[in-house]
């Protein structure tokens, strides 16, 4: 449920805040460079505030000489303990809004990155995101959380203003590390009045859309892309042709540490470029429009799912899958899986769309659906359940995915075994005509798999080609 939906408010022209889904994170991030490029309202002076903190800690790290046992190094570690700001409902966590937490281990990574910056010749921090280019383990979610922690007072003031304008009830929320005092070099506690998140039991922080992106402006990937476009000879001389095209984070860090001149050129290039926030209207990565589109479809096409037995449960799961297929094939749901230039979107866009359909139907019928927290790395995408006894696992793959058969023949049955779940569904989304050739033997392979494992795996093919012919016209 979106924030505006829960509180029953309609956004006006001056409402420039991102409307978060309260039950799960949206893969967007607070970008400190956008704050640098366009400070407005409560956020005037925010970039200087972030930089002041990091220069304060940077000096401690530099003065420690890299000695991890020194008091200055230990003080830096203490100051660098950032918790994840799940109040924003942003990030990579796909089930709920709580991530893995930062803690002292991540503080050591940041301190190590600052020491790498010292050794790489930096004398002061101008954009703290630059440290992510010098050290592995600092991703977009960490950059976003750090920015939010340092600007919590500003975000709280912005959120309170929005809520007071719309008459949204507020409650007191206390933080022990709310704001950084540069002079005293310590975090100070504060309390704010903020709206409630009924799903998590925590409060909500709202962020202006103009400061959100799908990746930070300054990032290792963008640094490499800049070098690839502008310093190609350097890359070819230092690395093989294959590495230059298929780079990993370790290689990027190696280049950044050894070529400070390229980092300086890159930062100057970014500062002179016209940087934009995420385009919420076009939604090029399918990160936001899926929720409203699937909600509207489910409201217009209600189904009643009465469950009192295993057969009822299987019927309910099949009914929701059929509605997803109908939404994609006959109600222009396929359009949310393609970019404006007619290139197909990534698999997570399809997974979001499926989650939206199933989640809305489940909520209306008291059925639980969860999206596995390790999606993209783990063995299965979704788990649907009604109590403990009635459960089904669902794997969704694009037919063009190079690991397509692995999802069917290894991931899904492996997780069924781990969860002791017999029923599984394999959803295949087809976006190209040639994908159908890939599915020629799918029934035979599923039959062999069921015979071998004793599971009940079924498959459903969904036509998500660009502008497919509606069923009514076939």
matplotlib code that plots the C-alpha trace (Angstrom):
import matplotlib.pyplot as plt

x = [0.0, 1.3, 1.7, -1.0, -3.3, -3.1, -3.6, -6.3, -4.7, -4.5, -1.3, -1.4, 1.0, 3.3, 3.6, 7.0, 7.7, 8.1, 5.0, 6.6, 5.0, 4.9, 5.1, 8.4, 11.3, 11.5, 14.8, 15.6, 18.2, 18.9, 21.7, 24.0, 25.2, 21.6, 21.6, 24.9, 23.4, 20.0, 19.6, 16.1, 13.9, 14.9, 17.8, 19.7, 23.2, 22.7, 25.7, 28.0, 26.7, 27.5, 30.9, 31.7, 31.0, 33.3, 36.1, 35.9, 36.2, 38.7, 41.1, 40.9, 41.7, 44.6, 46.0, 45.8, 48.3, 46.2, 46.9, 43.7, 44.7, 45.0, 42.5, 41.8, 41.0, 38.7, 37.0, 36.5, 34.9, 32.5, 31.4, 31.0, 28.4, 25.3, 22.1, 19.9, 17.1, 14.2, 11.9, 12.4, 11.2, 14.0, 16.7, 17.3, 15.3, 12.5, 10.4, 9.5, 11.6, 14.3, 17.8, 20.7, 22.1, 25.4, 27.0, 30.7, 31.7, 30.6, 32.2, 35.5, 34.9, 34.2, 37.3, 39.4, 38.0, 39.0, 42.5, 42.7, 41.7, 44.5, 47.0, 45.6, 46.5, 43.2, 43.6, 39.9, 36.5, 34.3, 31.9, 32.0, 30.6, 34.1, 35.3, 33.0, 35.3, 38.3, 36.9, 34.7, 31.7, 30.2, 27.0, 24.2, 22.1, 24.9, 25.5, 21.8, 21.6, 24.6, 23.1, 19.8, 21.4, 23.4, 20.3, 17.8, 16.8, 16.1, 14.2, 12.1, 11.3, 10.3, 8.1, 6.4, 5.6, 4.0, 1.9, 0.8, -0.4, -2.5, -3.6, -1.8, -1.4, 2.1, 3.9, 7.1, 10.2, 13.5, 17.0, 20.2, 22.3, 20.1, 22.5, 26.2, 27.9, 31.1, 32.6, 32.1, 32.8, 29.9, 26.4, 23.6, 20.2, 16.9, 13.2, 10.9, 7.2, 6.6, 3.8, 3.4, 4.1, 1.4, 3.2, 6.6, 5.6, 8.3, 7.8, 8.0, 10.4, 9.5, 12.1, 11.7, 11.6, 14.3, 16.9, 16.2, 18.0, 18.2, 22.0, 24.1, 25.5, 29.0, 29.6, 32.3, 30.2, 29.9, 33.6, 34.5, 32.0, 33.6, 37.0, 35.8, 34.4, 37.2, 40.3, 40.0, 43.7, 44.5, 42.2, 43.5, 47.1, 46.4, 43.8, 42.8, 40.1, 37.8, 38.2, 37.7, 34.2, 33.3, 34.6, 34.3, 34.4, 37.9, 39.3, 37.5, 39.0, 42.5, 42.2, 40.8, 43.6, 46.4, 45.2, 44.1, 44.3, 41.4, 39.3, 39.9, 38.9, 35.8, 34.6, 35.1, 33.2, 30.3, 30.2, 29.9, 27.2, 23.5, 22.5, 18.8, 16.8, 14.9, 12.2, 9.0, 6.7, 8.5, 9.7, 12.4, 13.3, 9.8, 10.4, 7.2, 4.3, 3.8, 2.1, -0.7, -1.2, -1.7, -3.8, -6.2, -6.4, -7.2, -9.8, -11.5, -11.2, -12.0, -11.9, -13.1, -10.7, -12.3, -9.7, -10.5, -8.4, -5.3, -7.3, -8.9, -5.5, -4.1, -7.1, -6.5, -2.9, -3.8, -6.5, -4.0, -1.5, -4.2, -5.1, -1.5, -1.4, -4.6, -3.3, -0.1, -1.5, -4.9, -4.8, -1.5, 0.5, 3.1, 3.8, 5.2, 7.9, 9.2, 11.1, 9.9, 12.6, 11.2, 13.9, 12.8, 13.2, 15.0, 13.6, 13.0, 10.4, 8.4, 8.8, 7.5, 4.5, 3.7, 4.1, 1.7, -1.1, -0.6, -0.1, -3.3, -5.4, -3.8, -4.5, -8.2, -8.5, -6.4, -3.6, 0.1, 2.6, 6.3, 9.0, 12.2, 14.8, 17.6, 15.8, 18.3, 20.8, 18.7, 16.7, 13.1, 11.2, 7.9, 6.2, 2.4, 0.9, -2.4, -1.2, 1.7, 0.2, -0.9, 2.2, 3.4, 6.6, 6.8, 9.7, 9.4, 11.9, 12.2, 12.6, 15.7, 17.4, 20.6, 20.0, 16.4, 16.7, 18.7, 15.7, 13.5, 15.6, 17.8, 16.6, 12.9, 13.2, 16.1, 14.0, 11.0, 13.2, 14.5, 11.0, 9.2, 6.8, 5.5, 3.7, 5.7, 4.9, 7.3, 6.2, 7.9, 7.6, 8.2, 9.4, 10.7, 9.4, 12.5, 11.9, 9.2, 11.7, 13.5, 10.3, 9.8, 10.7, 9.6, 6.6, 8.9, 11.5, 9.0, 7.5, 10.9, 11.6, 8.3, 8.9, 12.4, 11.6, 8.0, 7.1, 4.1, 5.7, 3.5, 4.5, 2.6, 3.8, 3.0, 3.2, 4.9, 6.0, 5.7, 2.1, 0.9, -2.4, -5.3, -6.9, -10.2, -8.7, -7.1]
y = [0.0, 3.4, 6.2, 8.4, 5.4, 4.5, 8.0, 8.7, 11.9, 13.3, 14.8, 18.4, 20.4, 21.3, 17.7, 16.8, 14.0, 10.3, 8.3, 5.1, 1.6, 1.0, -2.8, -3.1, -1.1, 0.6, 0.3, 4.0, 5.8, 9.2, 10.7, 13.1, 14.6, 15.7, 17.6, 19.2, 20.1, 21.5, 22.5, 23.8, 24.4, 22.5, 21.1, 24.3, 23.8, 20.0, 19.1, 21.2, 19.4, 16.0, 17.1, 18.7, 15.3, 13.4, 15.9, 15.7, 11.9, 12.1, 14.1, 11.5, 8.7, 10.7, 11.5, 7.9, 7.0, 3.9, 2.5, 0.6, 0.5, 4.3, 6.4, 8.5, 5.4, 4.1, 7.4, 7.4, 4.0, 5.1, 8.1, 6.0, 3.6, 4.2, 2.3, 1.6, 4.2, 1.9, 4.8, 5.9, 2.6, 2.8, 0.4, -3.2, -5.0, -6.7, -8.1, -5.5, -2.4, -3.6, -4.3, -6.1, -3.3, -1.5, -1.5, -1.6, -3.9, -1.4, 1.4, -0.4, -0.6, 3.2, 4.0, 1.8, 3.6, 7.0, 5.7, 4.5, 8.1, 9.5, 7.1, 8.0, 11.6, 13.2, 16.0, 16.7, 15.2, 17.1, 14.2, 11.4, 9.0, 9.0, 6.7, 4.0, 4.0, 3.3, 0.4, -2.6, -3.2, 0.3, 0.1, 2.4, 1.4, 2.4, 5.7, 6.5, 5.4, 7.5, 10.5, 10.0, 9.6, 12.8, 14.7, 13.1, 16.5, 18.0, 14.9, 15.0, 18.7, 18.1, 15.1, 17.0, 19.9, 17.5, 15.8, 19.0, 20.3, 17.1, 16.7, 13.4, 12.3, 12.4, 10.7, 11.2, 9.3, 9.5, 8.9, 8.6, 9.5, 12.1, 14.9, 15.4, 18.2, 19.1, 21.2, 18.7, 15.8, 13.7, 12.6, 14.2, 12.8, 14.3, 13.7, 14.3, 14.1, 11.8, 9.7, 6.0, 3.1, 0.6, -2.3, -2.0, -0.3, 2.3, 5.9, 7.2, 9.7, 11.2, 12.4, 14.8, 13.0, 15.4, 13.8, 10.2, 8.0, 4.3, 4.6, 7.4, 9.9, 9.3, 5.5, 3.0, 1.9, 5.5, 6.1, 3.1, 4.1, 7.6, 6.1, 3.6, 6.5, 9.0, 7.2, 4.0, 3.7, 3.8, 0.8, -1.1, -0.6, -1.6, -4.3, -6.9, -6.1, -8.6, -7.0, -3.5, -4.6, -7.0, -5.3, -6.2, -4.0, -5.1, -3.9, -0.5, 0.0, -0.9, 1.7, 4.4, 3.8, 3.9, 6.7, 9.6, 11.9, 9.9, 10.3, 14.1, 14.3, 12.1, 14.3, 17.5, 15.9, 15.0, 18.4, 20.0, 17.6, 18.1, 15.4, 14.5, 12.5, 9.4, 10.0, 9.1, 9.8, 7.6, 5.1, 3.7, 0.9, -0.1, 0.8, 2.6, 2.4, -1.4, -0.8, 1.5, -0.4, -3.7, -2.2, -0.7, -4.0, -6.0, -3.5, -3.7, -7.5, -8.8, -12.6, -14.4, -17.1, -19.4, -21.8, -24.7, -27.5, -28.2, -28.3, -24.9, -23.5, -24.8, -23.4, -20.0, -19.9, -20.9, -18.2, -15.5, -16.7, -16.6, -13.1, -12.1, -13.6, -11.9, -8.5, -8.8, -10.3, -8.6, -5.4, -3.8, -5.1, -6.0, -2.3, -2.1, -4.6, -2.6, 0.7, 3.6, 2.6, -0.9, -2.6, -5.1, -4.3, -6.5, -9.5, -7.6, -5.5, -8.6, -9.8, -6.5, -6.7, -10.3, -9.3, -6.5, -8.7, -11.5, -9.2, -7.3, -10.4, -12.1, -9.1, -9.0, -12.7, -13.1, -15.0, -14.3, -13.8, -13.0, -12.2, -13.9, -11.5, -13.1, -12.7, -12.5, -14.5, -17.1, -20.1, -18.9, -15.8, -16.0, -18.0, -18.1, -19.6, -19.9, -21.0, -23.4, -26.5, -24.8, -23.4, -23.0, -21.7, -19.7, -19.0, -16.4, -16.2, -14.4, -16.9, -15.0, -15.4, -17.3, -19.2, -20.1, -23.9, -23.5, -21.8, -24.6, -27.7, -26.6, -23.6, -24.3, -28.0, -27.2, -24.7, -27.0, -29.5, -27.0, -25.7, -29.1, -27.7, -30.0, -27.5, -25.3, -23.0, -21.9, -18.8, -18.0, -14.6, -14.5, -11.2, -12.4, -14.7, -16.8, -17.4, -19.9, -22.2, -22.4, -23.7, -26.6, -29.3, -27.6, -30.0, -33.0, -31.6, -30.7, -34.2, -35.8, -33.4, -34.3, -38.0, -37.7, -35.6, -36.4, -32.7, -31.1, -28.4, -26.8, -24.1, -21.1, -19.2, -15.5, -13.6, -10.4, -9.5, -5.9, -5.2, -8.8, -9.6, -9.6, -13.0, -11.5, -11.0, -14.3]
z = [0.0, -1.0, 1.6, 0.0, -0.4, 3.3, 4.5, 2.0, 0.5, -3.0, -4.1, -5.4, -7.6, -4.8, -3.7, -5.1, -2.7, -3.7, -2.7, -1.2, -1.1, 2.7, 2.5, 0.5, -0.7, -4.1, -5.9, -5.8, -3.8, -2.3, -4.4, -2.7, -6.0, -6.9, -3.6, -4.6, -8.0, -6.8, -3.2, -2.4, 0.6, 3.7, 1.8, 1.2, 2.7, 2.8, 0.6, 2.7, 5.8, 4.3, 3.2, 6.6, 8.3, 6.0, 6.1, 9.9, 9.8, 7.0, 9.1, 11.9, 9.5, 8.0, 11.4, 12.5, 9.8, 9.0, 12.5, 13.4, 17.1, 17.4, 19.3, 16.1, 14.0, 16.7, 17.0, 13.2, 13.4, 16.1, 14.1, 10.9, 12.4, 10.2, 10.5, 7.5, 7.0, 6.3, 7.1, 3.5, 2.0, -0.6, -1.5, -2.4, 0.2, -1.8, 1.1, 3.6, 4.2, 6.6, 5.2, 6.6, 8.8, 8.5, 12.0, 12.9, 10.0, 7.4, 9.4, 8.9, 5.1, 5.0, 7.2, 4.9, 1.9, 3.5, 4.2, 0.5, -0.4, 1.7, 0.1, -3.4, -2.8, -1.7, 0.8, 1.4, 0.5, -2.0, -2.9, -0.4, -3.0, -4.5, -1.8, -3.3, -6.4, -4.2, -2.2, -2.8, -0.7, -0.8, -2.9, -3.9, -0.8, 1.6, -0.1, 0.2, 3.8, 4.8, 3.1, 4.8, 8.2, 7.8, 6.6, 8.9, 10.5, 7.1, 5.9, 9.0, 8.6, 5.0, 6.0, 8.8, 6.5, 4.0, 6.7, 8.3, 4.9, 4.4, 8.0, 8.5, 12.2, 13.6, 16.5, 18.3, 17.1, 19.0, 17.6, 19.5, 16.4, 14.8, 13.8, 13.7, 15.5, 13.6, 16.3, 19.1, 16.6, 18.0, 17.1, 19.1, 19.9, 18.7, 18.5, 15.6, 14.9, 11.9, 10.3, 11.2, 8.9, 9.9, 8.1, 9.8, 13.1, 12.4, 11.1, 7.6, 6.1, 2.8, 0.2, -2.7, -6.1, -7.4, -5.2, -6.2, -8.8, -9.6, -9.0, -7.5, -10.1, -8.9, -8.9, -9.9, -12.9, -14.1, -13.6, -15.7, -18.4, -18.5, -18.8, -21.5, -23.5, -23.0, -22.0, -24.0, -24.8, -21.1, -20.5, -23.5, -22.3, -18.7, -19.2, -21.9, -24.4, -22.7, -19.2, -20.7, -21.9, -19.0, -16.0, -12.3, -9.2, -8.3, -11.7, -11.3, -7.8, -9.2, -11.9, -9.5, -6.9, -9.5, -11.7, -9.6, -12.7, -14.2, -11.0, -11.1, -14.7, -14.0, -11.1, -13.1, -16.0, -13.6, -12.1, -15.5, -16.8, -16.7, -14.1, -13.8, -11.2, -12.0, -14.6, -12.7, -15.6, -18.1, -15.5, -17.7, -15.4, -14.4, -10.7, -9.8, -12.3, -11.7, -8.4, -9.5, -12.7, -11.0, -8.2, -10.7, -12.7, -9.6, -8.4, -11.9, -12.0, -8.5, -7.8, -4.7, -3.5, -0.9, 0.6, 2.8, 1.2, -0.8, -4.0, -3.2, -2.6, -5.8, -7.6, -6.0, -7.1, -10.6, -10.7, -9.8, -12.3, -15.0, -14.0, -14.4, -17.8, -18.8, -17.5, -19.5, -22.7, -23.0, -20.8, -22.0, -19.0, -21.6, -22.2, -18.7, -19.7, -22.6, -22.9, -25.2, -27.7, -27.9, -26.0, -23.4, -19.7, -17.2, -15.4, -12.2, -14.0, -14.7, -11.2, -9.8, -12.1, -11.0, -7.4, -7.8, -9.3, -6.7, -3.7, -4.4, -4.9, -1.8, 0.4, -0.7, 0.1, 3.3, 1.6, 2.3, -0.5, 0.1, -2.3, -1.2, 0.2, -1.8, -5.2, -8.1, -6.1, -4.4, -5.6, -5.9, -6.5, -4.6, -1.9, -1.6, 1.5, 3.5, 6.9, 7.1, 5.4, 2.1, 0.3, -3.2, -4.7, -7.9, -10.2, -12.9, -15.7, -19.0, -21.8, -23.0, -19.7, -20.2, -16.9, -17.9, -17.6, -14.4, -12.8, -13.8, -13.2, -10.3, -8.4, -8.1, -7.0, -4.7, -2.8, -2.8, -1.1, 1.5, 2.3, 2.0, -0.5, -3.2, -5.4, -7.7, -10.7, -13.4, -15.2, -18.5, -20.1, -23.8, -25.4, -28.7, -31.4, -31.3, -27.5, -28.4, -30.1, -26.7, -25.1, -27.6, -25.1, -21.9, -21.2, -21.6, -19.4, -16.7, -16.9, -16.4, -13.5, -11.8, -12.2, -10.9, -7.8, -7.0, -7.0, -8.8, -11.0, -13.6, -16.2, -17.7, -20.7, -20.8, -24.1, -23.3, -26.9, -27.9, -28.9, -28.9, -30.6, -28.0, -27.5, -28.7, -32.1, -32.5]

ax = plt.figure().add_subplot(projection="3d")
ax.plot(x, y, z, "-o")
ax.set_aspect("equal")
plt.show()
